[in-house]
């Protein structure tokens, strides 16, 4: 009875985690292990085309007017998928530190290249640093700048609206005075 209970919990977790198309093919399976084994057999296959498509998504992703946060998180999700897909052997030698530094540099450059041109001056200032900052630090800097720009645009927009309101009131009052 306890096993059935656990089986139902795991089955429902798996079924609630997959798309509708996959769900309809698995909903009548009685065992969580059967569902898991079928999904694994069908979708765990990793070949060059999957790696290529993921790498292509990584290289073609850019901010394209979206928020810096959205861009960074999409990029970060793709990096995590790529890292999970392309497993490198564990190493405890000093070369592993060099490899990590190289990977971090590539990620920093990709993030910087994908930013909208409105961040060109910030990008230039960041790239002048020696040593280069971490990707998280750069994201935080650019994100703060985006927030600053947003608050500046909102305040200038509200000033413009307030000015327009005042000007319209002045003209309304002059019309009334002129008629009088």
BAFI-3210 file (N, C-alpha, C; in Angstrom, 3 decimals, decimal comma, padded with zeros to 6 digits):
// residues 180
n [1|2|3|4|5|6|7|8|9|10|11|12|13|14|15|16|17|18|19|20|21|22|23|24|25|26|27|28|29|30|31|32|33|34|35|36|37|38|39|40|41|42|43|44|45|46|47|48|49|50|51|52|53|54|55|56|57|58|59|60|61|62|63|64|65|66|67|68|69|70|71|72|73|74|75|76|77|78|79|80|81|82|83|84|85|86|87|88|89|90|91|92|93|94|95|96|97|98|99|100|101|102|103|104|105|106|107|108|109|110|111|112|113|114|115|116|117|118|119|120|121|122|123|124|125|126|127|128|129|130|131|132|133|134|135|136|137|138|139|140|141|142|143|144|145|146|147|148|149|150|151|152|153|154|155|156|157|158|159|160|161|162|163|164|165|166|167|168|169|170|171|172|173|174|175|176|177|178|179|180]
n.u [000,825|001,953|003,912|002,312|001,220|003,520|004,256|002,109|002,469|005,009|004,446|002,451|003,969|005,836|004,084|002,877|004,986|005,575|004,974|001,720|001,394|003,151|002,097|-000,441|000,299|001,356|-000,333|-001,884|-000,197|000,725|002,845|005,343|007,993|007,826|006,835|008,959|011,118|010,294|010,196|012,859|014,149|013,179|013,880|016,384|018,477|021,389|022,839|024,964|023,375|021,620|023,376|024,467|022,175|021,593|023,947|023,793|021,510|022,546|024,565|023,121|021,416|020,305|019,837|017,849|015,905|014,534|014,300|017,276|017,501|015,781|017,139|019,652|018,879|017,756|020,020|021,678|020,197|020,451|023,235|023,480|022,053|023,693|026,103|025,234|024,716|027,116|029,377|032,268|035,337|036,041|038,475|041,262|043,511|045,692|045,033|042,282|041,352|042,269|040,796|038,192|038,353|038,701|036,251|034,499|035,311|034,511|031,738|031,257|032,007|030,112|027,684|028,119|028,370|025,792|024,204|022,023|022,684|022,426|023,752|026,410|028,422|028,657|029,433|031,943|033,323|033,326|034,837|037,303|038,355|040,834|041,703|039,145|035,727|033,465|030,845|028,450|028,799|028,973|026,432|024,916|025,766|024,931|022,224|021,542|022,008|020,032|017,756|018,124|017,897|015,270|013,864|014,587|013,439|010,755|010,409|010,985|009,004|006,723|007,158|006,894|004,219|003,037|003,849|002,532|-000,088|-000,218|000,288|-001,956|-003,966|-003,333|-003,849|-006,592|-007,550|-006,877|-008,545|-010,992|-010,698|-010,244|-012,731|-014,321]
n.v [-001,193|001,228|001,414|001,710|004,204|005,869|005,379|006,573|009,239|009,842|009,249|011,172|013,465|013,257|013,229|015,730|017,305|017,203|017,944|018,494|016,863|014,718|013,856|012,763|010,385|008,947|008,868|006,640|004,763|002,536|002,364|004,395|003,968|002,768|004,894|006,700|005,215|004,941|007,633|008,323|006,573|007,517|010,257|010,850|010,632|011,962|013,768|015,091|017,009|018,027|019,231|021,095|022,679|023,801|025,216|026,987|028,465|029,683|031,316|032,995|034,406|037,510|040,659|042,308|044,387|043,412|043,130|043,535|041,674|039,570|038,806|037,996|035,838|034,041|033,492|032,394|030,099|028,659|028,259|026,606|024,376|023,626|023,062|020,867|019,117|018,787|017,126|017,477|015,980|015,546|017,415|018,016|019,427|022,289|023,164|023,023|025,308|027,252|026,538|027,025|029,805|030,572|029,725|031,368|033,844|033,619|033,487|036,002|037,663|036,887|037,627|040,394|041,061|040,547|042,506|045,342|048,160|050,511|050,170|050,398|052,195|051,532|048,892|049,259|050,571|048,556|046,568|047,714|047,280|045,771|043,140|041,584|041,895|039,566|037,688|037,866|040,171|042,048|041,763|042,715|045,394|046,367|045,894|047,599|050,015|049,868|049,977|052,527|054,074|053,475|054,624|057,257|057,776|057,436|059,526|061,759|061,444|061,779|064,418|065,630|065,064|066,492|069,097|069,399|069,298|071,640|073,608|073,224|074,007|076,695|077,660|077,065|078,783|081,259|081,286|081,475|083,943|085,558|085,441|086,679]
n.w [000,000|000,787|-001,152|-003,456|-002,949|-003,029|-005,677|-007,059|-006,342|-007,482|-010,157|-010,732|-010,378|-012,476|-014,709|-014,466|-015,108|-017,748|-021,269|-022,855|-025,094|-024,637|-022,260|-022,908|-024,106|-022,016|-019,839|-019,182|-018,193|-015,615|-013,837|-012,350|-012,976|-015,507|-017,039|-016,716|-017,832|-020,523|-021,367|-020,981|-022,759|-025,197|-025,292|-024,237|-025,887|-027,125|-029,604|-032,194|-033,494|-031,578|-029,792|-031,564|-032,210|-029,706|-029,225|-031,340|-030,604|-028,316|-029,434|-031,112|-029,524|-028,307|-026,630|-027,777|-027,272|-025,077|-021,460|-019,479|-017,469|-018,320|-020,669|-019,603|-017,950|-019,792|-021,315|-019,340|-018,684|-021,073|-021,063|-018,836|-019,712|-021,836|-020,474|-018,982|-020,990|-022,422|-021,041|-019,158|-018,146|-014,658|-012,952|-010,910|-011,106|-011,741|-014,235|-014,448|-013,166|-014,937|-017,193|-016,277|-015,898|-018,548|-019,670|-018,218|-019,211|-021,899|-021,546|-020,403|-022,548|-024,485|-023,237|-023,118|-025,847|-026,739|-025,664|-026,051|-028,218|-026,814|-024,485|-025,024|-024,099|-021,391|-021,655|-022,871|-020,782|-018,847|-020,105|-020,084|-017,628|-015,541|-013,628|-015,665|-014,652|-013,004|-014,642|-013,237|-011,776|-013,837|-014,956|-012,774|-012,717|-015,254|-015,033|-012,919|-014,206|-016,169|-014,531|-013,477|-015,799|-016,431|-014,253|-014,649|-017,139|-016,470|-014,620|-016,236|-018,092|-016,516|-015,807|-018,291|-018,821|-016,708|-017,352|-019,798|-018,906|-017,322|-019,262|-020,895|-019,119|-018,806|-021,381|-021,516|-019,529|-020,675|-022,865|-021,641|-020,352|-022,568|-023,862|-022,043]
ca.u [000,000|002,866|004,556|001,330|001,132|004,731|004,172|001,165|003,091|006,056|003,776|001,809|005,033|006,352|003,043|002,667|006,203|005,800|004,027|000,447|001,560|003,760|001,176|-001,493|000,872|001,825|-001,302|-002,469|000,818|000,435|004,036|006,207|009,212|007,518|006,778|010,323|011,948|009,892|010,650|014,319|014,523|012,825|014,343|017,705|019,488|022,097|023,725|025,554|022,381|021,107|024,449|024,539|021,026|021,765|025,046|023,283|020,654|023,439|025,282|022,226|020,621|020,706|018,850|016,789|014,856|013,979|015,006|018,590|017,259|015,264|018,231|020,644|018,343|017,661|021,388|022,130|019,507|021,084|024,566|023,308|021,692|024,894|027,028|024,706|024,769|028,512|030,045|033,723|035,841|036,441|039,921|041,649|044,801|045,610|044,444|040,841|041,136|042,470|039,660|037,041|038,567|038,456|034,806|033,899|035,610|033,641|030,387|031,242|032,032|028,827|026,702|028,406|028,073|024,361|023,496|021,606|023,683|022,278|024,676|027,765|029,384|028,869|030,217|033,325|033,911|033,529|035,914|038,581|038,826|041,812|041,134|037,740|034,830|032,698|029,595|027,421|029,070|028,608|024,965|024,421|026,055|024,059|020,861|021,370|021,907|018,703|016,808|018,324|017,307|013,818|013,345|014,789|012,430|009,463|010,327|010,909|007,688|005,736|007,386|006,320|002,772|002,689|004,028|001,451|-001,298|-000,140|000,134|-003,356|-004,758|-003,074|-004,591|-008,017|-007,837|-006,791|-009,750|-012,103|-010,425|-010,425|-014,162|-014,920]
ca.v [000,000|002,364|001,471|002,284|005,632|006,505|005,253|007,589|010,560|010,010|009,276|012,476|014,458|013,141|013,619|017,177|017,991|017,037|018,654|017,820|015,812|013,566|013,431|011,904|009,084|008,288|008,982|005,350|003,877|002,286|002,468|005,551|003,480|002,567|006,235|007,234|004,458|005,285|009,001|008,294|005,890|008,336|011,643|011,055|010,523|013,205|013,653|016,357|018,003|018,665|020,119|022,175|023,571|024,530|026,163|028,021|029,329|030,474|032,325|033,944|035,130|038,873|041,330|042,669|045,203|042,855|043,633|042,926|040,504|038,487|038,377|037,277|034,559|033,144|033,096|031,533|028,807|027,959|027,826|025,462|023,227|023,232|022,442|019,553|018,289|018,520|016,827|017,444|015,179|016,265|017,562|018,768|020,068|023,734|023,420|023,195|026,723|027,974|026,247|027,762|031,225|030,706|029,596|032,586|034,910|033,428|033,859|037,455|038,261|036,614|038,495|041,769|041,221|040,471|043,665|046,358|049,212|051,582|049,863|050,357|052,917|050,730|047,734|049,723|050,818|047,259|045,835|048,373|046,833|044,681|042,035|041,724|041,463|038,342|037,893|038,277|041,569|042,832|041,749|043,616|046,768|046,716|045,879|048,867|051,078|049,746|050,493|053,966|054,633|053,334|055,618|058,566|057,919|057,618|060,860|062,743|061,266|062,417|065,864|066,035|065,042|067,598|070,321|069,455|069,614|073,047|074,406|073,153|074,815|078,109|077,987|077,056|080,016|082,394|081,255|081,998|085,376|086,202|085,527|087,591]
ca.w [000,000|000,824|-002,457|-004,381|-002,652|-003,580|-007,130|-007,529|-006,161|-008,490|-011,469|-010,921|-010,524|-013,844|-015,666|-014,374|-015,540|-019,192|-022,134|-023,077|-026,103|-023,966|-021,203|-023,451|-024,401|-020,799|-018,761|-018,818|-017,621|-014,201|-013,004|-012,575|-013,626|-016,927|-017,634|-016,722|-018,783|-021,888|-021,647|-021,062|-023,996|-026,362|-025,302|-023,655|-026,940|-027,396|-030,744|-032,617|-033,897|-030,361|-029,337|-032,551|-032,039|-028,454|-029,433|-032,239|-029,790|-027,471|-030,221|-031,775|-028,542|-027,968|-025,798|-028,734|-026,685|-023,840|-020,287|-019,241|-016,617|-019,170|-021,539|-018,805|-017,475|-020,952|-021,630|-018,255|-018,830|-022,192|-020,622|-017,936|-020,562|-022,586|-019,523|-018,628|-022,193|-022,769|-019,773|-019,185|-017,025|-013,454|-012,857|-009,721|-011,372|-011,943|-015,546|-014,300|-012,859|-016,189|-018,053|-015,730|-016,208|-019,986|-019,857|-017,676|-020,163|-023,062|-021,127|-020,250|-023,886|-025,132|-022,606|-023,522|-027,278|-026,969|-025,126|-027,018|-028,444|-025,825|-023,386|-025,586|-023,260|-020,187|-022,095|-023,054|-019,458|-018,182|-020,782|-019,795|-016,309|-015,500|-014,400|-016,016|-013,582|-013,257|-015,393|-012,286|-011,466|-015,022|-015,011|-011,729|-013,148|-016,375|-014,510|-012,183|-015,218|-016,769|-013,534|-013,428|-017,022|-016,306|-013,318|-015,277|-018,189|-015,822|-014,034|-017,305|-018,693|-015,646|-015,927|-019,566|-018,653|-015,822|-018,133|-020,776|-018,161|-016,930|-020,476|-021,339|-018,191|-019,112|-022,599|-021,180|-018,783|-021,599|-023,690|-020,810|-020,161|-023,864|-024,155|-021,073]
c.u [000,873|003,555|003,612|001,222|002,321|004,710|003,252|001,770|004,135|005,444|003,146|002,847|005,572|005,319|002,757|003,869|006,427|004,725|002,759|000,566|002,150|002,829|000,151|-000,975|001,261|000,771|-001,867|-001,447|000,582|001,641|004,873|007,478|008,996|007,494|008,194|011,186|011,596|010,362|012,159|014,774|014,280|013,557|015,719|018,811|020,089|023,018|024,215|024,536|021,796|022,130|024,563|023,408|021,140|022,857|024,602|022,368|021,499|024,066|024,372|021,397|021,191|019,560|017,635|015,615|014,225|014,756|016,350|018,415|016,752|016,369|019,247|020,126|018,142|019,042|021,922|021,483|020,122|022,474|024,457|022,922|022,919|025,893|026,559|024,824|026,185|029,282|031,557|034,210|036,229|037,967|040,231|042,988|044,606|045,001|042,931|040,503|041,281|041,293|038,417|037,154|038,283|036,951|034,089|034,135|034,710|032,210|030,255|031,201|030,693|027,748|026,885|028,052|026,573|023,562|023,119|022,663|023,568|023,204|026,135|028,785|029,678|029,733|031,689|034,021|034,215|034,727|037,282|039,165|039,871|042,021|039,666|036,869|034,113|031,421|028,479|027,574|028,668|027,091|024,389|024,613|025,094|022,606|020,568|021,217|020,527|017,645|016,898|017,682|015,792|013,223|013,504|013,727|011,059|009,337|010,247|009,563|006,621|005,906|006,752|004,802|002,301|002,791|002,904|000,141|-001,331|-000,368|-001,312|-004,255|-004,586|-003,875|-006,094|-008,398|-007,805|-008,021|-010,906|-011,926|-010,677|-011,894|-014,824|-014,719]
c.v [001,263|002,532|002,095|003,788|006,385|006,481|006,327|008,988|010,810|010,073|010,636|013,585|014,442|013,660|015,117|017,973|017,927|017,767|017,828|016,666|014,551|012,988|012,436|010,510|008,293|008,190|007,633|004,347|003,753|002,526|003,697|005,130|003,275|003,909|006,783|006,548|004,795|006,683|009,042|007,669|006,775|009,672|011,871|011,042|011,889|012,965|015,044|017,411|018,727|019,656|021,333|023,176|024,411|025,585|027,307|028,993|030,247|031,616|033,347|034,766|036,526|039,523|041,740|043,399|044,641|043,423|042,898|041,652|039,329|037,924|037,533|035,901|033,564|032,599|032,117|030,144|027,998|027,461|026,603|024,207|022,710|022,526|021,041|018,580|017,855|018,337|016,767|016,623|016,072|016,279|018,390|019,475|021,567|024,083|023,630|024,649|027,576|027,767|026,993|029,250|031,492|030,653|030,847|033,776|034,817|033,858|035,374|038,141|038,057|037,512|039,935|042,012|041,245|041,635|044,627|047,454|050,365|051,378|049,852|051,059|052,141|049,522|048,124|049,941|049,516|046,538|046,482|047,938|045,729|044,301|042,289|041,240|040,164|038,688|038,369|039,749|042,476|042,888|042,725|045,080|047,209|046,772|047,157|050,029|051,056|050,302|052,017|054,638|054,578|054,375|057,026|058,797|058,136|059,022|061,918|062,643|061,939|063,932|066,381|066,081|066,202|068,922|070,480|069,828|071,097|073,943|074,386|073,980|076,300|078,520|077,989|078,334|081,223|082,443|081,853|083,502|086,125|086,377|086,563|089,010]
c.w [000,000|-000,534|-003,482|-004,190|-003,238|-005,102|-007,706|-007,420|-007,258|-009,891|-011,721|-011,079|-011,952|-014,842|-015,628|-014,862|-017,046|-019,984|-022,343|-024,058|-025,481|-022,917|-021,752|-023,790|-023,157|-019,700|-018,307|-018,289|-016,127|-013,290|-013,372|-013,298|-015,121|-017,648|-017,799|-017,775|-020,231|-022,268|-021,828|-022,374|-025,214|-026,429|-024,703|-024,710|-027,246|-028,577|-031,129|-032,977|-032,682|-029,819|-030,261|-032,346|-030,769|-028,589|-030,345|-031,486|-028,908|-028,256|-030,868|-030,791|-028,310|-027,193|-026,634|-028,097|-025,425|-022,656|-020,141|-018,416|-017,442|-020,057|-020,768|-018,384|-018,619|-021,306|-020,591|-018,341|-019,968|-021,811|-019,733|-018,715|-021,292|-021,672|-019,117|-019,796|-022,528|-021,469|-019,990|-018,004|-015,850|-013,369|-011,620|-009,910|-011,606|-013,305|-015,440|-013,965|-014,116|-017,133|-017,586|-016,041|-017,686|-020,277|-019,362|-018,609|-021,384|-022,722|-020,972|-021,610|-024,594|-024,555|-023,084|-024,985|-027,543|-026,432|-026,248|-027,101|-027,452|-024,623|-023,853|-024,682|-021,973|-020,521|-022,248|-021,722|-018,734|-018,779|-020,584|-018,455|-016,451|-014,045|-014,693|-014,869|-013,966|-014,020|-014,464|-011,923|-012,632|-015,156|-013,990|-012,136|-014,242|-015,922|-013,719|-013,155|-015,869|-015,816|-013,450|-014,641|-016,959|-015,392|-013,886|-016,338|-017,587|-015,260|-015,121|-018,015|-017,844|-015,669|-017,205|-019,462|-017,778|-016,570|-019,137|-020,097|-017,808|-018,140|-020,943|-020,424|-018,479|-020,336|-022,339|-020,458|-019,705|-022,482|-022,910|-020,617|-021,453|-024,214|-023,248|-021,494]
res [x|x|x|x|x|x|x|x|x|x|x|x|x|x|x|x|x|x|x|x|x|x|x|x|x|x|x|x|x|x|x|x|x|x|x|x|x|x|x|x|x|x|x|x|x|x|x|x|x|x|x|x|x|x|x|x|x|x|x|x|x|x|x|x|x|x|x|x|x|x|x|x|x|x|x|x|x|x|x|x|x|x|x|x|x|x|x|x|x|x|x|x|x|x|x|x|x|x|x|x|x|x|x|x|x|x|x|x|x|x|x|x|x|x|x|x|x|x|x|x|x|x|x|x|x|x|x|x|x|x|x|x|x|x|x|x|x|x|x|x|x|x|x|x|x|x|x|x|x|x|x|x|x|x|x|x|x|x|x|x|x|x|x|x|x|x|x|x|x|x|x|x|x|x|x|x|x|x|x|x]
***
